[in-house]
């Protein structure tokens, strides 16, 4: 088989799989590469919004794995719960090792060639407008392509090569554990089984969570790196809070060891999203939402944007940066331009005590908690279409 492709997608998460599938459905020869073997554990709290399922054209009845319907969520300050109940499905919980594998296999079924356990050594492109991109793996295998899509997360090799990452980037570091314990046991640990329980950090520079979904529980914490010296210390403090609440009773020796990852938020410090013969999507481009760090929907949506623009460029046989520039326009329209704003400067300039006070007021207010935390930040949206209930 020839090692020359129309499109190579680096990274087989939801964004990469969605982009690859869209390209393949247009008739292009597509190769998707990932450094891990699927199914693989992915560090992620694992909830997705109703718009994400619609973007994937994935109905709950067609998904054969864990899909916890969230109709409510809680914010916990100390030992006090502030619950927002929608009375209907407003978000979903998934297990990333199941979800990502399902999407990758669906992409394969659409004609995508998928190679796992591939470690990329180098990515090169010639100077001429029609030169191919050359990808080499550590084992010496080489592929060429007209267009390459970087979908490999924050450390994506395409982003490292051409994303022009800045030292000014604000990075979130997170640590979490996901364990299969059984729904019956989990119901004995929390009266909020099947919901998202959020625990803002005392300084509001991060939050922790205890999320039960089906037979699984996901426990984790994420914080701004520049505000954190020892993330493990914050994790240990959160675990002690869970002990006092009875959330860990009889399960501590069963919890899967915590893993770590880091990601960039969609903020005032942009990465270079596109250039000659490449585009970056999802976490590789820093599309995690600014306030909650939610990255699955942006990855899926930017994957679709990249496929839309890339398809037109391939048809025109012009993969120059100018031809791919509509990709940034689509992203700006969907998520706003990445520039400093007056509101952002005002918020960041407030004293820490004032920021904490404002955060506390938002968490305690039924209206503000619903609108700003669960809807604006986390994308909760009451489902009206019975197909998605």
C-alpha positions as CSV (number, residue, x, y, z in Angstrom):
1,X,0.0,0.0,0.0
2,X,1.3,3.5,-0.9
3,X,2.4,5.7,2.0
4,X,1.1,8.9,0.3
5,X,-2.1,10.4,1.6
6,X,-4.3,13.3,1.0
7,X,-4.7,14.0,4.7
8,X,-2.8,12.8,7.8
9,X,-4.5,13.4,11.2
10,X,-2.1,13.2,14.2
11,X,-4.2,12.1,17.2
12,X,-7.2,9.9,17.5
13,X,-9.2,11.6,20.2
14,X,-12.8,12.9,19.5
15,X,-11.5,15.9,17.4
16,X,-9.0,13.8,15.3
17,X,-11.5,11.0,14.7
18,X,-14.2,13.5,13.7
19,X,-12.0,15.4,11.3
20,X,-10.6,12.1,9.8
21,X,-14.2,10.8,9.3
22,X,-15.4,13.9,7.6
23,X,-12.4,13.9,5.2
24,X,-12.9,10.2,4.4
25,X,-16.6,10.7,3.7
26,X,-15.6,13.3,1.1
27,X,-13.5,10.6,-0.7
28,X,-10.0,11.6,0.4
29,X,-7.4,9.1,1.4
30,X,-6.9,9.6,5.1
31,X,-4.4,8.2,7.6
32,X,-4.9,8.7,11.4
33,X,-2.0,8.2,13.7
34,X,-1.9,7.8,17.5
35,X,0.9,7.1,19.9
36,X,-1.2,4.8,22.1
37,X,-3.0,1.5,21.7
38,X,-6.8,1.7,21.8
39,X,-8.7,1.4,24.0
40,X,-6.5,3.6,26.1
41,X,-7.0,5.5,29.3
42,X,-7.5,9.2,28.8
43,X,-7.2,11.6,31.7
44,X,-10.5,13.5,31.5
45,X,-13.4,14.1,33.8
46,X,-15.5,12.7,31.0
47,X,-18.7,14.6,30.5
48,X,-20.0,15.9,27.1
49,X,-22.6,18.4,26.2
50,X,-25.8,17.9,24.1
51,X,-24.3,20.0,21.3
52,X,-21.3,17.6,21.2
53,X,-23.5,14.6,20.5
54,X,-25.4,16.6,17.8
55,X,-22.2,17.6,16.2
56,X,-21.2,13.9,16.0
57,X,-24.6,13.0,14.7
58,X,-24.6,10.4,17.5
59,X,-27.9,9.5,19.1
60,X,-27.8,8.1,22.7
61,X,-29.7,5.0,21.4
62,X,-26.8,4.3,18.9
63,X,-24.1,4.5,21.5
64,X,-23.4,1.0,23.1
65,X,-21.3,2.1,26.1
66,X,-21.6,4.1,29.3
67,X,-23.7,7.2,28.8
68,X,-24.8,8.8,32.1
69,X,-27.5,11.3,31.7
70,X,-26.9,14.3,34.0
71,X,-30.0,16.2,34.9
72,X,-28.4,18.2,37.8
73,X,-25.1,19.3,39.2
74,X,-23.9,20.6,42.5
75,X,-21.3,23.1,43.6
76,X,-19.9,22.4,47.1
77,X,-18.5,25.0,49.4
78,X,-17.1,23.5,52.5
79,X,-19.8,20.9,53.5
80,X,-22.7,22.9,51.9
81,X,-24.2,21.8,48.6
82,X,-25.8,24.2,46.1
83,X,-27.7,22.1,43.6
84,X,-29.0,23.1,40.2
85,X,-31.6,20.7,39.0
86,X,-32.9,20.9,35.4
87,X,-35.5,18.2,35.7
88,X,-34.4,16.7,32.4
89,X,-31.1,15.6,30.7
90,X,-28.8,18.6,30.4
91,X,-25.4,16.8,29.8
92,X,-23.9,13.4,29.6
93,X,-21.1,11.4,31.3
94,X,-18.9,9.1,29.2
95,X,-15.8,6.9,29.8
96,X,-13.1,8.3,27.5
97,X,-11.5,4.9,26.8
98,X,-14.9,3.7,25.6
99,X,-15.9,6.9,23.8
100,X,-12.6,7.5,22.0
101,X,-12.4,3.9,20.8
102,X,-15.9,4.0,19.5
103,X,-15.3,7.2,17.5
104,X,-11.9,5.9,16.2
105,X,-13.6,2.6,15.0
106,X,-16.4,4.6,13.4
107,X,-13.8,6.7,11.5
108,X,-12.2,3.4,10.3
109,X,-15.6,2.2,9.1
110,X,-15.8,5.4,7.0
111,X,-12.6,4.5,5.2
112,X,-9.9,6.0,7.5
113,X,-6.7,4.0,7.9
114,X,-5.8,4.0,11.6
115,X,-2.4,3.2,12.9
116,X,-1.9,2.8,16.7
117,X,1.3,2.9,18.8
118,X,3.1,5.3,16.4
119,X,5.6,7.6,17.8
120,X,6.5,10.5,15.5
121,X,10.1,11.4,15.2
122,X,9.9,14.3,12.7
123,X,7.5,16.3,10.5
124,X,8.9,18.3,7.6
125,X,7.5,20.3,4.7
126,X,9.3,21.7,1.6
127,X,9.4,25.4,0.7
128,X,7.4,25.2,-2.5
129,X,3.6,25.6,-2.3
130,X,2.9,22.2,-3.7
131,X,5.4,20.3,-1.6
132,X,4.2,17.4,0.5
133,X,4.4,17.1,4.2
134,X,6.7,14.3,5.3
135,X,6.1,12.4,8.6
136,X,8.6,10.0,10.0
137,X,8.1,7.6,12.9
138,X,10.7,6.5,15.4
139,X,10.8,3.0,13.8
140,X,11.7,4.6,10.4
141,X,8.3,4.4,8.7
142,X,7.6,7.4,6.5
143,X,4.4,8.9,5.1
144,X,3.7,11.9,2.9
145,X,0.6,14.0,2.7
146,X,-0.9,17.1,1.1
147,X,-2.4,18.3,4.4
148,X,-1.7,17.5,8.0
149,X,-4.1,18.0,11.0
150,X,-2.7,18.4,14.5
151,X,-5.1,16.7,16.9
152,X,-2.7,15.2,19.4
153,X,-3.5,17.3,22.5
154,X,-1.4,19.9,24.2
155,X,1.9,18.2,23.3
156,X,0.9,17.4,19.7
157,X,4.0,17.2,17.5
158,X,2.3,19.3,14.8
159,X,1.7,22.0,17.4
160,X,5.3,21.8,18.6
161,X,6.5,22.1,15.0
162,X,4.4,25.0,13.8
163,X,2.0,26.2,16.5
164,X,4.3,28.9,17.7
165,X,3.7,28.1,21.3
166,X,4.3,31.1,23.6
167,X,6.0,31.2,27.0
168,X,3.1,33.4,28.1
169,X,0.6,30.6,27.8
170,X,-1.5,29.9,30.9
171,X,-1.5,26.2,31.4
172,X,-3.9,24.2,33.6
173,X,-2.5,21.1,35.3
174,X,-4.9,18.3,36.3
175,X,-4.7,15.0,38.1
176,X,-7.5,12.5,38.3
177,X,-8.5,8.9,38.7
178,X,-11.3,6.9,37.1
179,X,-12.4,3.6,38.6
180,X,-15.0,1.0,37.9
181,X,-16.7,0.2,41.2
182,X,-20.3,-0.7,40.3
183,X,-23.4,1.5,40.4
184,X,-24.8,-0.1,43.6
185,X,-21.7,0.7,45.6
186,X,-21.4,4.2,44.3
187,X,-25.1,4.9,45.3
188,X,-24.1,4.2,48.9
189,X,-21.3,6.8,48.8
190,X,-23.2,9.8,47.5
191,X,-26.8,11.0,47.5
192,X,-25.9,12.8,44.3
193,X,-25.2,9.6,42.3
194,X,-25.3,10.2,38.5
195,X,-24.5,13.9,38.8
196,X,-21.5,16.2,38.6
197,X,-20.3,17.4,42.0
198,X,-17.9,20.3,41.7
199,X,-15.7,21.6,44.5
200,X,-14.2,25.0,43.8
201,X,-10.8,25.5,45.3
202,X,-10.8,28.0,48.2
203,X,-8.9,30.6,46.2
204,X,-11.0,29.9,43.1
205,X,-7.9,29.2,40.9
206,X,-9.2,25.7,40.1
207,X,-11.8,23.2,41.0
208,X,-12.1,19.5,42.0
209,X,-14.8,17.0,41.1
210,X,-16.5,13.8,42.1
211,X,-18.4,12.5,39.1
212,X,-20.4,9.2,39.2
213,X,-21.5,7.7,35.9
214,X,-22.8,4.2,35.5
215,X,-20.4,1.9,37.2
216,X,-17.6,4.4,37.3
217,X,-16.4,7.3,39.5
218,X,-14.1,10.0,38.3
219,X,-12.2,11.9,41.0
220,X,-9.9,14.8,40.1
221,X,-8.7,18.3,40.5
222,X,-7.4,21.0,38.0
223,X,-5.6,24.2,38.8
224,X,-3.9,27.0,37.0
225,X,-0.2,26.1,36.8
226,X,1.0,29.6,37.7
227,X,-1.0,29.5,40.9
228,X,0.1,26.1,42.0
229,X,3.4,24.9,43.5
230,X,2.4,21.3,44.4
231,X,-0.7,20.0,42.7
232,X,-0.5,16.8,44.8
233,X,-0.9,18.8,47.9
234,X,-4.2,20.3,46.6
235,X,-5.3,16.8,45.6
236,X,-4.5,15.4,49.1
237,X,-6.5,18.2,50.7
238,X,-9.5,17.4,48.4
239,X,-9.3,13.7,49.2
240,X,-9.4,14.6,52.9
241,X,-12.6,16.6,52.2
242,X,-14.1,13.6,50.4
243,X,-13.2,11.4,53.4
244,X,-15.1,13.7,55.7
245,X,-18.1,13.6,53.4
246,X,-18.0,9.7,53.3
247,X,-17.3,9.6,49.6
248,X,-14.3,7.3,50.0
249,X,-15.7,4.9,52.5
250,X,-14.4,1.4,51.8
251,X,-13.0,2.2,48.3
252,X,-9.7,3.9,48.9
253,X,-7.7,0.7,48.2
254,X,-9.7,0.2,45.0
255,X,-9.1,3.6,43.4
256,X,-7.0,3.5,40.3
257,X,-3.7,5.5,40.8
258,X,-4.0,9.2,39.7
259,X,-2.7,10.3,36.4
260,X,-1.7,13.8,35.3
261,X,-2.0,16.0,32.2
262,X,-1.8,19.6,31.3
263,X,-3.6,21.7,28.7
264,X,-3.9,25.3,27.4
265,X,-7.1,27.3,27.7
266,X,-8.6,29.4,24.9
267,X,-7.5,32.7,26.1
268,X,-5.6,35.9,25.2
269,X,-2.5,34.0,24.2
270,X,-3.2,32.2,20.9
271,X,-1.3,29.5,19.1
272,X,-0.9,29.6,15.3
273,X,-4.0,27.7,14.2
274,X,-3.0,27.1,10.5
275,X,-0.3,27.7,7.9
276,X,0.9,26.1,4.7
277,X,-0.5,22.6,4.6
278,X,-1.4,22.3,8.3
279,X,-4.2,23.1,10.8
280,X,-4.4,22.6,14.6
281,X,-7.6,21.5,16.3
282,X,-8.8,20.8,19.8
283,X,-6.3,20.9,22.7
284,X,-3.4,21.0,20.2
285,X,-4.7,24.5,19.3
286,X,-5.6,25.4,22.9
287,X,-9.4,25.3,22.5
288,X,-10.3,24.2,26.0
289,X,-13.0,26.5,27.4
290,X,-11.5,29.4,29.4
291,X,-13.5,28.9,32.6
292,X,-14.2,25.2,32.9
293,X,-11.4,23.6,30.7
294,X,-14.0,21.6,28.8
295,X,-12.3,20.4,25.6
296,X,-14.4,17.7,24.0
297,X,-17.0,19.8,22.2
298,X,-14.4,22.3,20.9
299,X,-12.2,19.4,19.7
300,X,-15.2,17.9,17.8
301,X,-16.3,21.2,16.4
302,X,-12.9,22.5,15.3
303,X,-12.3,19.0,13.7
304,X,-15.4,19.6,11.6
305,X,-14.3,23.1,10.7
306,X,-10.8,21.9,9.6
307,X,-12.4,19.2,7.5
308,X,-14.8,21.7,5.9
309,X,-12.0,24.1,5.0
310,X,-9.5,21.4,4.1
311,X,-11.9,19.7,1.8
312,X,-12.4,22.9,-0.2
313,X,-8.6,23.5,-0.3
314,X,-7.9,20.0,-1.5
315,X,-10.5,20.3,-4.2
316,X,-8.9,23.6,-5.3
317,X,-5.4,22.0,-5.1
318,X,-4.2,24.9,-3.0
319,X,-3.1,24.1,0.5
320,X,-1.4,27.4,1.2
321,X,-2.0,29.3,4.4
322,X,-4.2,31.8,2.5
323,X,-6.4,29.0,1.3
324,X,-6.7,27.6,4.8
325,X,-7.4,31.0,6.5
326,X,-11.2,30.5,6.6
327,X,-10.5,28.0,9.3
328,X,-9.5,30.7,11.7
329,X,-12.5,32.8,10.7
330,X,-14.8,29.9,11.6
331,X,-13.1,29.4,15.0
332,X,-13.2,33.2,15.8
333,X,-17.0,33.2,15.0
334,X,-17.6,30.2,17.2
335,X,-15.4,31.0,20.1
336,X,-14.5,34.7,19.8
337,X,-11.2,36.2,18.9
338,X,-8.2,35.5,21.2
339,X,-7.4,38.9,22.5
340,X,-7.3,40.7,25.8
341,X,-10.7,42.3,26.8
342,X,-11.6,45.1,29.1
343,X,-13.7,42.7,31.2
344,X,-10.8,40.2,31.4
345,X,-8.4,43.0,32.5
346,X,-10.9,44.1,35.2
347,X,-11.4,40.6,36.6
348,X,-7.7,39.8,36.6
349,X,-7.0,43.2,38.3
350,X,-9.3,42.6,41.2
351,X,-7.7,41.8,44.6
352,X,-7.7,38.1,45.5
353,X,-10.2,38.6,48.3
354,X,-12.6,40.3,45.9
355,X,-12.3,37.5,43.3
356,X,-13.0,34.9,46.0
357,X,-16.0,36.9,47.2
358,X,-17.4,37.2,43.7
359,X,-16.9,33.5,43.1
360,X,-18.7,32.6,46.4
361,X,-21.7,34.8,45.4
362,X,-21.9,33.1,42.0
363,X,-21.8,29.6,43.5
364,X,-24.5,30.4,46.1
365,X,-26.9,32.2,43.8
366,X,-29.4,29.8,42.1
367,X,-29.6,32.0,39.0
368,X,-25.9,32.9,38.6
369,X,-24.8,29.3,39.4
370,X,-27.1,28.0,36.7
371,X,-26.3,30.6,34.0
372,X,-22.6,31.2,34.6
373,X,-21.3,27.9,36.0
374,X,-23.4,25.1,34.5
375,X,-24.5,26.7,31.3
376,X,-21.8,29.3,30.3
377,X,-18.8,27.4,31.6
378,X,-19.8,23.7,31.4
379,X,-22.3,23.8,28.6
380,X,-25.3,22.3,30.3
381,X,-28.3,22.6,28.0
382,X,-31.8,21.1,28.7
383,X,-32.5,18.5,26.1
384,X,-35.8,19.2,24.2
385,X,-35.4,16.7,21.4
386,X,-36.7,13.3,22.8
387,X,-34.2,11.5,20.6
388,X,-31.4,12.8,22.9
389,X,-33.1,12.2,26.2
